[in-house]
């Protein structure tokens, strides 16, 4: 039997057992080693603020509409998109994988998963990469997609608002792209980590000084050539707009919840002709779609880790047994300044789970 995490109701984590189905000839069974928790999108499901739990998503018209039955009512199953595991069993006709091979991908917070051979063989962990780093195969491409949307040119100044996990990756990628990076965050520990990893050239803490005014001062009053908002705060998005140069671009990468409090579009956005670009992993910017897709985003992030261009292991602040998942979500929700990337060790049991 396998075991999977379930959000039984807002801010309540439970577990369910499920049977292991027999394998088809071209299938493999994966035993999950690590499963990372997203402190952004996943927390919206945990908290109950995700629009899918309140409205219906009309896929034909691509709009949310009010409905008595939301698209994803509680209990919510299948969440989790940062996994790495090993092949535990192979189907009778599988030739490209063997027991013990390491595979990364997205299959949820669950101890076991059956996958098609073709899918799994395309996601074999690169040789020499620590298996725990396989969890970045989804959040990494989200960050890379945002950097592609930013269209950074060498020598430009990039302001990154929000240095959580995706913001830290964005800052590393922007810095490696030849930009001067200004990191903005409310937590000194995140600013210090970005500095230690060489991802930022300057840091700004909005608790201590006005972020936009500081960015302007650091750029001879011109402003950032591009700002990337990664926190999902509309107040931060407004400050990113204020910090950006005339007729330049803000990339909205964060997942905003609820109404847009603190966003004043009649001010700098209007007077400075600032463009706001949505970055979302469901697609790449149209001008790159002929040569960039999800597969290339994933392959690039994994390669950059192997080559040492990206240093993501320090972003993992806690590894805990799977049965402590409820406590892990609570800590991410209530103490955001104390954690970055939390990872569930799916093979460890503390004996304290629910």
C-alpha angles and dihedrals in degrees: 000000000000128000126221136186119243132187098222092184135337111314093001122112123194139165134235131193121225133185123256106241120218115264123254115225094266099040134097132204115228125205107209115233102176135011121187123214118228110225090200120041095018092053089056088061092044092049096040096240097115111114091227091068092054106032142033118254108220101209094190095056094025095229136118114241131187112261141167089230113046122214092252113026122181133302090062115204133183099036120148126079106183108081140149125181146154131250107258099174137006132210121248095261100040112124106159099059135047135194109283097031113136119235131184128199147098120304105128137253094312132125097228136025137182115220137175114260092236092053095046095044090057090055102050110146111252114255113268097017116127106249092231088064089063087081090075092067091101108028089045093058089047089058093043091050089055091052090050089051089052091059091210117199123206113269095024126127116242122192114204113200110201123025101205117126098296091040092053090051091046090052092050092048093046092048091048088051091065098262130135103238128209113193119207122192141140093228121075092205091062093047090049093049092051089051093047091052092050092242098126136042096197134018132209127192110199089205088068105033141006105276099211094046091049092050089050090050091050091053101046088263092299097109131222116318086224133002123203117203111205105159100077092231116133090206088057090047089055090050090048089054090051091050095052126097123252114287091003137124141270118192112210103208100152122095104244119208129205125344122347101258114176095022113121109184094178092067127057094345091061100035096044098042091235117181118219114205122193114222115198128163093232089083146003127238108286095240089061099039093098091065108016126066138150092278092055092047090054095045091049094053092048092048093048089054092051092048092050094241088121121044105196104152092086089059089069105089101169137023113189137169117274093245089062092062093113091058091045093055091045091053093049090049099045103029107036093158093059100055140044116171113008116192129198115221098217095195097052124085122193096185090235100095129117 
